[in-house]
Amino acid sequence: MSAPVRDHRGLIAAAISVSITRRTSQERLQEMGAVVTREACELFAALGLPLNGWSAAYGSHGEDDD
């Protein structure tokens, strides 16, 4: 699973990626997806991208909504 990291212009500047095994449970996949999403959103902010407008694509920035 992966998530793009966007810079202050909204352009993809990097990506976060996590490798998993085929035996990973659905619950663990969702948990890992939330972590990847949260970290990508934190990097968005660090790179100067306002998070409003990206919340629809990335949820509520890693809060427990899944």
mmCIF file of the N, C-alpha and C atoms, coordinates in Angstrom:
data_MODEL
# 
_entry.id   MODEL 
# 
loop_
_atom_site.group_PDB 
_atom_site.id 
_atom_site.type_symbol 
_atom_site.label_atom_id 
_atom_site.label_alt_id 
_atom_site.label_comp_id 
_atom_site.label_asym_id 
_atom_site.label_entity_id 
_atom_site.label_seq_id 
_atom_site.pdbx_PDB_ins_code 
_atom_site.Cartn_x 
_atom_site.Cartn_y 
_atom_site.Cartn_z 
_atom_site.occupancy 
_atom_site.B_iso_or_equiv 
_atom_site.pdbx_formal_charge 
_atom_site.auth_seq_id 
_atom_site.auth_comp_id 
_atom_site.auth_asym_id 
_atom_site.auth_atom_id 
_atom_site.pdbx_PDB_model_num 
ATOM 1   N N  . MET A 1 1  ? 0.843   -1.158  0.000  1.00 0.00 ? 1  MET A N  1 
ATOM 2   C CA . MET A 1 1  ? 0.000   0.000   0.000  1.00 0.00 ? 1  MET A CA 1 
ATOM 3   C C  . MET A 1 1  ? 0.885   1.217   0.000  1.00 0.00 ? 1  MET A C  1 
ATOM 4   N N  . SER A 1 2  ? 0.368   2.305   -0.557 1.00 0.00 ? 2  SER A N  1 
ATOM 5   C CA . SER A 1 2  ? 1.171   3.513   -0.662 1.00 0.00 ? 2  SER A CA 1 
ATOM 6   C C  . SER A 1 2  ? 0.269   4.742   -0.696 1.00 0.00 ? 2  SER A C  1 
ATOM 7   N N  . ALA A 1 3  ? 0.891   5.899   -0.514 1.00 0.00 ? 3  ALA A N  1 
ATOM 8   C CA . ALA A 1 3  ? 0.180   7.170   -0.601 1.00 0.00 ? 3  ALA A CA 1 
ATOM 9   C C  . ALA A 1 3  ? 1.143   8.201   -1.164 1.00 0.00 ? 3  ALA A C  1 
ATOM 10  N N  . PRO A 1 4  ? 0.656   9.064   -2.053 1.00 0.00 ? 4  PRO A N  1 
ATOM 11  C CA . PRO A 1 4  ? 1.515   10.131  -2.567 1.00 0.00 ? 4  PRO A CA 1 
ATOM 12  C C  . PRO A 1 4  ? 1.714   11.211  -1.503 1.00 0.00 ? 4  PRO A C  1 
ATOM 13  N N  . VAL A 1 5  ? 2.830   11.920  -1.595 1.00 0.00 ? 5  VAL A N  1 
ATOM 14  C CA . VAL A 1 5  ? 3.106   13.071  -0.734 1.00 0.00 ? 5  VAL A CA 1 
ATOM 15  C C  . VAL A 1 5  ? 3.195   14.276  -1.654 1.00 0.00 ? 5  VAL A C  1 
ATOM 16  N N  . ARG A 1 6  ? 2.358   15.262  -1.407 1.00 0.00 ? 6  ARG A N  1 
ATOM 17  C CA . ARG A 1 6  ? 2.289   16.441  -2.274 1.00 0.00 ? 6  ARG A CA 1 
ATOM 18  C C  . ARG A 1 6  ? 3.013   17.628  -1.652 1.00 0.00 ? 6  ARG A C  1 
ATOM 19  N N  . ASP A 1 7  ? 3.630   18.437  -2.497 1.00 0.00 ? 7  ASP A N  1 
ATOM 20  C CA . ASP A 1 7  ? 4.329   19.623  -2.025 1.00 0.00 ? 7  ASP A CA 1 
ATOM 21  C C  . ASP A 1 7  ? 3.384   20.815  -1.920 1.00 0.00 ? 7  ASP A C  1 
ATOM 22  N N  . HIS A 1 8  ? 3.937   21.996  -1.659 1.00 0.00 ? 8  HIS A N  1 
ATOM 23  C CA . HIS A 1 8  ? 3.122   23.199  -1.455 1.00 0.00 ? 8  HIS A CA 1 
ATOM 24  C C  . HIS A 1 8  ? 2.301   23.592  -2.680 1.00 0.00 ? 8  HIS A C  1 
ATOM 25  N N  . ARG A 1 9  ? 2.664   23.092  -3.866 1.00 0.00 ? 9  ARG A N  1 
ATOM 26  C CA . ARG A 1 9  ? 1.909   23.382  -5.087 1.00 0.00 ? 9  ARG A CA 1 
ATOM 27  C C  . ARG A 1 9  ? 0.840   22.335  -5.356 1.00 0.00 ? 9  ARG A C  1 
ATOM 28  N N  . GLY A 1 10 ? 0.831   21.263  -4.567 1.00 0.00 ? 10 GLY A N  1 
ATOM 29  C CA . GLY A 1 10 ? -0.114  20.176  -4.783 1.00 0.00 ? 10 GLY A CA 1 
ATOM 30  C C  . GLY A 1 10 ? 0.416   19.107  -5.713 1.00 0.00 ? 10 GLY A C  1 
ATOM 31  N N  . LEU A 1 11 ? 1.677   19.236  -6.111 1.00 0.00 ? 11 LEU A N  1 
ATOM 32  C CA . LEU A 1 11 ? 2.293   18.251  -6.998 1.00 0.00 ? 11 LEU A CA 1 
ATOM 33  C C  . LEU A 1 11 ? 2.902   17.108  -6.191 1.00 0.00 ? 11 LEU A C  1 
ATOM 34  N N  . ILE A 1 12 ? 2.862   15.911  -6.731 1.00 0.00 ? 12 ILE A N  1 
ATOM 35  C CA . ILE A 1 12 ? 3.440   14.765  -6.041 1.00 0.00 ? 12 ILE A CA 1 
ATOM 36  C C  . ILE A 1 12 ? 4.958   14.922  -6.014 1.00 0.00 ? 12 ILE A C  1 
ATOM 37  N N  . ALA A 1 13 ? 5.514   14.926  -4.798 1.00 0.00 ? 13 ALA A N  1 
ATOM 38  C CA . ALA A 1 13 ? 6.946   15.103  -4.604 1.00 0.00 ? 13 ALA A CA 1 
ATOM 39  C C  . ALA A 1 13 ? 7.614   13.831  -4.106 1.00 0.00 ? 13 ALA A C  1 
ATOM 40  N N  . ALA A 1 14 ? 6.831   12.924  -3.535 1.00 0.00 ? 14 ALA A N  1 
ATOM 41  C CA . ALA A 1 14 ? 7.370   11.691  -2.963 1.00 0.00 ? 14 ALA A CA 1 
ATOM 42  C C  . ALA A 1 14 ? 6.211   10.727  -2.733 1.00 0.00 ? 14 ALA A C  1 
ATOM 43  N N  . ALA A 1 15 ? 6.525   9.600   -2.151 1.00 0.00 ? 15 ALA A N  1 
ATOM 44  C CA . ALA A 1 15 ? 5.492   8.625   -1.794 1.00 0.00 ? 15 ALA A CA 1 
ATOM 45  C C  . ALA A 1 15 ? 5.918   7.863   -0.552 1.00 0.00 ? 15 ALA A C  1 
ATOM 46  N N  . ILE A 1 16 ? 4.933   7.408   0.172  1.00 0.00 ? 16 ILE A N  1 
ATOM 47  C CA . ILE A 1 16 ? 5.160   6.521   1.311  1.00 0.00 ? 16 ILE A CA 1 
ATOM 48  C C  . ILE A 1 16 ? 4.644   5.155   0.888  1.00 0.00 ? 16 ILE A C  1 
ATOM 49  N N  . SER A 1 17 ? 5.433   4.125   1.152  1.00 0.00 ? 17 SER A N  1 
ATOM 50  C CA . SER A 1 17 ? 5.035   2.779   0.748  1.00 0.00 ? 17 SER A CA 1 
ATOM 51  C C  . SER A 1 17 ? 5.330   1.791   1.870  1.00 0.00 ? 17 SER A C  1 
ATOM 52  N N  . VAL A 1 18 ? 4.423   0.846   2.038  1.00 0.00 ? 18 VAL A N  1 
ATOM 53  C CA . VAL A 1 18 ? 4.587   -0.208  3.040  1.00 0.00 ? 18 VAL A CA 1 
ATOM 54  C C  . VAL A 1 18 ? 4.378   -1.550  2.349  1.00 0.00 ? 18 VAL A C  1 
ATOM 55  N N  . SER A 1 19 ? 5.314   -2.455  2.540  1.00 0.00 ? 19 SER A N  1 
ATOM 56  C CA . SER A 1 19 ? 5.174   -3.809  1.993  1.00 0.00 ? 19 SER A CA 1 
ATOM 57  C C  . SER A 1 19 ? 4.485   -4.695  3.017  1.00 0.00 ? 19 SER A C  1 
ATOM 58  N N  . ILE A 1 20 ? 3.640   -5.598  2.529  1.00 0.00 ? 20 ILE A N  1 
ATOM 59  C CA . ILE A 1 20 ? 2.904   -6.500  3.418  1.00 0.00 ? 20 ILE A CA 1 
ATOM 60  C C  . ILE A 1 20 ? 2.995   -7.925  2.877  1.00 0.00 ? 20 ILE A C  1 
ATOM 61  N N  . THR A 1 21 ? 2.674   -8.868  3.742  1.00 0.00 ? 21 THR A N  1 
ATOM 62  C CA . THR A 1 21 ? 2.627   -10.258 3.302  1.00 0.00 ? 21 THR A CA 1 
ATOM 63  C C  . THR A 1 21 ? 1.204   -10.603 2.870  1.00 0.00 ? 21 THR A C  1 
ATOM 64  N N  . ARG A 1 22 ? 1.066   -11.679 2.172  1.00 0.00 ? 22 ARG A N  1 
ATOM 65  C CA . ARG A 1 22 ? -0.269  -12.116 1.744  1.00 0.00 ? 22 ARG A CA 1 
ATOM 66  C C  . ARG A 1 22 ? -1.134  -12.551 2.912  1.00 0.00 ? 22 ARG A C  1 
ATOM 67  N N  . ARG A 1 23 ? -0.526  -12.854 4.010  1.00 0.00 ? 23 ARG A N  1 
ATOM 68  C CA . ARG A 1 23 ? -1.269  -13.323 5.188  1.00 0.00 ? 23 ARG A CA 1 
ATOM 69  C C  . ARG A 1 23 ? -1.745  -12.201 6.092  1.00 0.00 ? 23 ARG A C  1 
ATOM 70  N N  . THR A 1 24 ? -1.500  -10.970 5.736  1.00 0.00 ? 24 THR A N  1 
ATOM 71  C CA . THR A 1 24 ? -1.913  -9.842  6.561  1.00 0.00 ? 24 THR A CA 1 
ATOM 72  C C  . THR A 1 24 ? -3.438  -9.787  6.650  1.00 0.00 ? 24 THR A C  1 
ATOM 73  N N  . SER A 1 25 ? -3.940  -9.671  7.874  1.00 0.00 ? 25 SER A N  1 
ATOM 74  C CA . SER A 1 25 ? -5.395  -9.641  8.075  1.00 0.00 ? 25 SER A CA 1 
ATOM 75  C C  . SER A 1 25 ? -5.998  -8.337  7.557  1.00 0.00 ? 25 SER A C  1 
ATOM 76  N N  . GLN A 1 26 ? -7.278  -8.374  7.272  1.00 0.00 ? 26 GLN A N  1 
ATOM 77  C CA . GLN A 1 26 ? -7.997  -7.190  6.798  1.00 0.00 ? 26 GLN A CA 1 
ATOM 78  C C  . GLN A 1 26 ? -7.926  -6.080  7.842  1.00 0.00 ? 26 GLN A C  1 
ATOM 79  N N  . GLU A 1 27 ? -8.039  -6.440  9.105  1.00 0.00 ? 27 GLU A N  1 
ATOM 80  C CA . GLU A 1 27 ? -7.975  -5.452  10.187 1.00 0.00 ? 27 GLU A CA 1 
ATOM 81  C C  . GLU A 1 27 ? -6.609  -4.759  10.202 1.00 0.00 ? 27 GLU A C  1 
ATOM 82  N N  . ARG A 1 28 ? -5.558  -5.554  10.049 1.00 0.00 ? 28 ARG A N  1 
ATOM 83  C CA . ARG A 1 28 ? -4.194  -4.987  10.036 1.00 0.00 ? 28 ARG A CA 1 
ATOM 84  C C  . ARG A 1 28 ? -3.985  -4.108  8.797  1.00 0.00 ? 28 ARG A C  1 
ATOM 85  N N  . LEU A 1 29 ? -4.539  -4.503  7.659  1.00 0.00 ? 29 LEU A N  1 
ATOM 86  C CA . LEU A 1 29 ? -4.438  -3.691  6.444  1.00 0.00 ? 29 LEU A CA 1 
ATOM 87  C C  . LEU A 1 29 ? -5.068  -2.319  6.659  1.00 0.00 ? 29 LEU A C  1 
ATOM 88  N N  . GLN A 1 30 ? -6.229  -2.289  7.271  1.00 0.00 ? 30 GLN A N  1 
ATOM 89  C CA . GLN A 1 30 ? -6.906  -1.022  7.535  1.00 0.00 ? 30 GLN A CA 1 
ATOM 90  C C  . GLN A 1 30 ? -6.096  -0.161  8.500  1.00 0.00 ? 30 GLN A C  1 
ATOM 91  N N  . GLU A 1 31 ? -5.543  -0.796  9.520  1.00 0.00 ? 31 GLU A N  1 
ATOM 92  C CA . GLU A 1 31 ? -4.712  -0.083  10.488 1.00 0.00 ? 31 GLU A CA 1 
ATOM 93  C C  . GLU A 1 31 ? -3.485  0.537   9.808  1.00 0.00 ? 31 GLU A C  1 
ATOM 94  N N  . MET A 1 32 ? -2.822  -0.249  8.972  1.00 0.00 ? 32 MET A N  1 
ATOM 95  C CA . MET A 1 32 ? -1.633  0.235   8.269  1.00 0.00 ? 32 MET A CA 1 
ATOM 96  C C  . MET A 1 32 ? -1.999  1.331   7.274  1.00 0.00 ? 32 MET A C  1 
ATOM 97  N N  . GLY A 1 33 ? -3.133  1.183   6.612  1.00 0.00 ? 33 GLY A N  1 
ATOM 98  C CA . GLY A 1 33 ? -3.592  2.208   5.685  1.00 0.00 ? 33 GLY A CA 1 
ATOM 99  C C  . GLY A 1 33 ? -3.827  3.534   6.384  1.00 0.00 ? 33 GLY A C  1 
ATOM 100 N N  . ALA A 1 34 ? -4.388  3.489   7.584  1.00 0.00 ? 34 ALA A N  1 
ATOM 101 C CA . ALA A 1 34 ? -4.619  4.708   8.359  1.00 0.00 ? 34 ALA A CA 1 
ATOM 102 C C  . ALA A 1 34 ? -3.297  5.371   8.734  1.00 0.00 ? 34 ALA A C  1 
ATOM 103 N N  . VAL A 1 35 ? -2.305  4.580   9.094  1.00 0.00 ? 35 VAL A N  1 
ATOM 104 C CA . VAL A 1 35 ? -0.987  5.127   9.444  1.00 0.00 ? 35 VAL A CA 1 
ATOM 105 C C  . VAL A 1 35 ? -0.333  5.778   8.224  1.00 0.00 ? 35 VAL A C  1 
ATOM 106 N N  . VAL A 1 36 ? -0.362  5.096   7.087  1.00 0.00 ? 36 VAL A N  1 
ATOM 107 C CA . VAL A 1 36 ? 0.228   5.644   5.860  1.00 0.00 ? 36 VAL A CA 1 
ATOM 108 C C  . VAL A 1 36 ? -0.468  6.951   5.491  1.00 0.00 ? 36 VAL A C  1 
ATOM 109 N N  . THR A 1 37 ? -1.785  6.986   5.565  1.00 0.00 ? 37 THR A N  1 
ATOM 110 C CA . THR A 1 37 ? -2.551  8.189   5.246  1.00 0.00 ? 37 THR A CA 1 
ATOM 111 C C  . THR A 1 37 ? -2.205  9.326   6.190  1.00 0.00 ? 37 THR A C  1 
ATOM 112 N N  . ARG A 1 38 ? -2.177  9.040   7.472  1.00 0.00 ? 38 ARG A N  1 
ATOM 113 C CA . ARG A 1 38 ? -1.870  10.071  8.469  1.00 0.00 ? 38 ARG A CA 1 
ATOM 114 C C  . ARG A 1 38 ? -0.480  10.663  8.239  1.00 0.00 ? 38 ARG A C  1 
ATOM 115 N N  . GLU A 1 39 ? 0.494   9.801   7.990  1.00 0.00 ? 39 GLU A N  1 
ATOM 116 C CA . GLU A 1 39 ? 1.861   10.284  7.775  1.00 0.00 ? 39 GLU A CA 1 
ATOM 117 C C  . GLU A 1 39 ? 1.968   11.105  6.491  1.00 0.00 ? 39 GLU A C  1 
ATOM 118 N N  . ALA A 1 40 ? 1.279   10.695  5.443  1.00 0.00 ? 40 ALA A N  1 
ATOM 119 C CA . ALA A 1 40 ? 1.285   11.469  4.198  1.00 0.00 ? 40 ALA A CA 1 
ATOM 120 C C  . ALA A 1 40 ? 0.699   12.861  4.445  1.00 0.00 ? 40 ALA A C  1 
ATOM 121 N N  . CYS A 1 41 ? -0.384  12.940  5.187  1.00 0.00 ? 41 CYS A N  1 
ATOM 122 C CA . CYS A 1 41 ? -1.000  14.235  5.487  1.00 0.00 ? 41 CYS A CA 1 
ATOM 123 C C  . CYS A 1 41 ? -0.079  15.111  6.331  1.00 0.00 ? 41 CYS A C  1 
ATOM 124 N N  . GLU A 1 42 ? 0.651   14.515  7.258  1.00 0.00 ? 42 GLU A N  1 
ATOM 125 C CA . GLU A 1 42 ? 1.600   15.286  8.057  1.00 0.00 ? 42 GLU A CA 1 
ATOM 126 C C  . GLU A 1 42 ? 2.717   15.833  7.175  1.00 0.00 ? 42 GLU A C  1 
ATOM 127 N N  . LEU A 1 43 ? 3.157   15.041  6.210  1.00 0.00 ? 43 LEU A N  1 
ATOM 128 C CA . LEU A 1 43 ? 4.179   15.525  5.280  1.00 0.00 ? 43 LEU A CA 1 
ATOM 129 C C  . LEU A 1 43 ? 3.624   16.626  4.379  1.00 0.00 ? 43 LEU A C  1 
ATOM 130 N N  . PHE A 1 44 ? 2.362   16.513  3.966  1.00 0.00 ? 44 PHE A N  1 
ATOM 131 C CA . PHE A 1 44 ? 1.727   17.589  3.183  1.00 0.00 ? 44 PHE A CA 1 
ATOM 132 C C  . PHE A 1 44 ? 1.905   18.903  3.938  1.00 0.00 ? 44 PHE A C  1 
ATOM 133 N N  . ALA A 1 45 ? 1.533   18.895  5.201  1.00 0.00 ? 45 ALA A N  1 
ATOM 134 C CA . ALA A 1 45 ? 1.590   20.109  6.016  1.00 0.00 ? 45 ALA A CA 1 
ATOM 135 C C  . ALA A 1 45 ? 3.029   20.600  6.168  1.00 0.00 ? 45 ALA A C  1 
ATOM 136 N N  . ALA A 1 46 ? 3.957   19.689  6.382  1.00 0.00 ? 46 ALA A N  1 
ATOM 137 C CA . ALA A 1 46 ? 5.366   20.066  6.531  1.00 0.00 ? 46 ALA A CA 1 
ATOM 138 C C  . ALA A 1 46 ? 5.915   20.690  5.247  1.00 0.00 ? 46 ALA A C  1 
ATOM 139 N N  . LEU A 1 47 ? 5.393   20.272  4.104  1.00 0.00 ? 47 LEU A N  1 
ATOM 140 C CA . LEU A 1 47 ? 5.833   20.812  2.817  1.00 0.00 ? 47 LEU A CA 1 
ATOM 141 C C  . LEU A 1 47 ? 5.046   22.055  2.402  1.00 0.00 ? 47 LEU A C  1 
ATOM 142 N N  . GLY A 1 48 ? 4.114   22.486  3.260  1.00 0.00 ? 48 GLY A N  1 
ATOM 143 C CA . GLY A 1 48 ? 3.413   23.740  3.023  1.00 0.00 ? 48 GLY A CA 1 
ATOM 144 C C  . GLY A 1 48 ? 2.110   23.646  2.272  1.00 0.00 ? 48 GLY A C  1 
ATOM 145 N N  . LEU A 1 49 ? 1.566   22.450  2.081  1.00 0.00 ? 49 LEU A N  1 
ATOM 146 C CA . LEU A 1 49 ? 0.295   22.318  1.378  1.00 0.00 ? 49 LEU A CA 1 
ATOM 147 C C  . LEU A 1 49 ? -0.858  22.445  2.370  1.00 0.00 ? 49 LEU A C  1 
ATOM 148 N N  . PRO A 1 50 ? -1.764  23.395  2.144  1.00 0.00 ? 50 PRO A N  1 
ATOM 149 C CA . PRO A 1 50 ? -2.935  23.473  3.020  1.00 0.00 ? 50 PRO A CA 1 
ATOM 150 C C  . PRO A 1 50 ? -3.753  22.186  2.893  1.00 0.00 ? 50 PRO A C  1 
ATOM 151 N N  . LEU A 1 51 ? -4.136  21.610  4.007  1.00 0.00 ? 51 LEU A N  1 
ATOM 152 C CA . LEU A 1 51 ? -4.839  20.330  3.970  1.00 0.00 ? 51 LEU A CA 1 
ATOM 153 C C  . LEU A 1 51 ? -6.306  20.453  3.594  1.00 0.00 ? 51 LEU A C  1 
ATOM 154 N N  . ASN A 1 52 ? -6.903  21.630  3.731  1.00 0.00 ? 52 ASN A N  1 
ATOM 155 C CA . ASN A 1 52 ? -8.300  21.751  3.303  1.00 0.00 ? 52 ASN A CA 1 
ATOM 156 C C  . ASN A 1 52 ? -8.361  21.523  1.802  1.00 0.00 ? 52 ASN A C  1 
ATOM 157 N N  . GLY A 1 53 ? -9.307  20.764  1.364  1.00 0.00 ? 53 GLY A N  1 
ATOM 158 C CA . GLY A 1 53 ? -9.399  20.412  -0.042 1.00 0.00 ? 53 GLY A CA 1 
ATOM 159 C C  . GLY A 1 53 ? -8.833  19.027  -0.331 1.00 0.00 ? 53 GLY A C  1 
ATOM 160 N N  . TRP A 1 54 ? -7.885  18.575  0.459  1.00 0.00 ? 54 TRP A N  1 
ATOM 161 C CA . TRP A 1 54 ? -7.319  17.235  0.282  1.00 0.00 ? 54 TRP A CA 1 
ATOM 162 C C  . TRP A 1 54 ? -8.010  16.245  1.219  1.00 0.00 ? 54 TRP A C  1 
ATOM 163 N N  . SER A 1 55 ? -8.815  16.734  2.149  1.00 0.00 ? 55 SER A N  1 
ATOM 164 C CA . SER A 1 55 ? -9.435  15.833  3.113  1.00 0.00 ? 55 SER A CA 1 
ATOM 165 C C  . SER A 1 55 ? -10.382 14.834  2.465  1.00 0.00 ? 55 SER A C  1 
ATOM 166 N N  . ALA A 1 56 ? -11.020 15.204  1.371  1.00 0.00 ? 56 ALA A N  1 
ATOM 167 C CA . ALA A 1 56 ? -11.926 14.268  0.705  1.00 0.00 ? 56 ALA A CA 1 
ATOM 168 C C  . ALA A 1 56 ? -11.159 13.074  0.148  1.00 0.00 ? 56 ALA A C  1 
ATOM 169 N N  . ALA A 1 57 ? -9.953  13.325  -0.333 1.00 0.00 ? 57 ALA A N  1 
ATOM 170 C CA . ALA A 1 57 ? -9.153  12.250  -0.909 1.00 0.00 ? 57 ALA A CA 1 
ATOM 171 C C  . ALA A 1 57 ? -8.465  11.393  0.148  1.00 0.00 ? 57 ALA A C  1 
ATOM 172 N N  . TYR A 1 58 ? -8.162  11.990  1.298  1.00 0.00 ? 58 TYR A N  1 
ATOM 173 C CA . TYR A 1 58 ? -7.368  11.295  2.298  1.00 0.00 ? 58 TYR A CA 1 
ATOM 174 C C  . TYR A 1 58 ? -8.051  11.142  3.644  1.00 0.00 ? 58 TYR A C  1 
ATOM 175 N N  . GLY A 1 59 ? -9.325  11.322  3.711  1.00 0.00 ? 59 GLY A N  1 
ATOM 176 C CA . GLY A 1 59 ? -10.047 11.128  4.965  1.00 0.00 ? 59 GLY A CA 1 
ATOM 177 C C  . GLY A 1 59 ? -9.826  12.274  5.920  1.00 0.00 ? 59 GLY A C  1 
ATOM 178 N N  . SER A 1 60 ? -9.948  12.008  7.200  1.00 0.00 ? 60 SER A N  1 
ATOM 179 C CA . SER A 1 60 ? -9.850  13.063  8.204  1.00 0.00 ? 60 SER A CA 1 
ATOM 180 C C  . SER A 1 60 ? -8.454  13.120  8.803  1.00 0.00 ? 60 SER A C  1 
ATOM 181 N N  . HIS A 1 61 ? -7.452  12.910  7.975  1.00 0.00 ? 61 HIS A N  1 
ATOM 182 C CA . HIS A 1 61 ? -6.050  13.040  8.337  1.00 0.00 ? 61 HIS A CA 1 
ATOM 183 C C  . HIS A 1 61 ? -5.633  12.068  9.418  1.00 0.00 ? 61 HIS A C  1 
ATOM 184 N N  . GLY A 1 62 ? -6.059  10.812  9.267  1.00 0.00 ? 62 GLY A N  1 
ATOM 185 C CA . GLY A 1 62 ? -5.584  9.750   10.134 1.00 0.00 ? 62 GLY A CA 1 
ATOM 186 C C  . GLY A 1 62 ? -6.368  9.526   11.397 1.00 0.00 ? 62 GLY A C  1 
ATOM 187 N N  . GLU A 1 63 ? -7.412  10.283  11.632 1.00 0.00 ? 63 GLU A N  1 
ATOM 188 C CA . GLU A 1 63 ? -8.197  10.065  12.829 1.00 0.00 ? 63 GLU A CA 1 
ATOM 189 C C  . GLU A 1 63 ? -8.992  8.780   12.639 1.00 0.00 ? 63 GLU A C  1 
ATOM 190 N N  . ASP A 1 64 ? -9.412  8.200   13.721 1.00 0.00 ? 64 ASP A N  1 
ATOM 191 C CA . ASP A 1 64 ? -10.088 6.891   13.655 1.00 0.00 ? 64 ASP A CA 1 
ATOM 192 C C  . ASP A 1 64 ? -11.468 6.999   13.038 1.00 0.00 ? 64 ASP A C  1 
ATOM 193 N N  . ASP A 1 65 ? -11.505 6.979   11.694 1.00 0.00 ? 65 ASP A N  1 
ATOM 194 C CA . ASP A 1 65 ? -12.793 7.049   11.022 1.00 0.00 ? 65 ASP A CA 1 
ATOM 195 C C  . ASP A 1 65 ? -13.047 5.799   10.191 1.00 0.00 ? 65 ASP A C  1 
ATOM 196 N N  . ASP A 1 66 ? -12.117 4.846   10.199 1.00 0.00 ? 66 ASP A N  1 
ATOM 197 C CA . ASP A 1 66 ? -12.296 3.600   9.433  1.00 0.00 ? 66 ASP A CA 1 
ATOM 198 C C  . ASP A 1 66 ? -12.831 2.515   10.294 1.00 0.00 ? 66 ASP A C  1 
# 
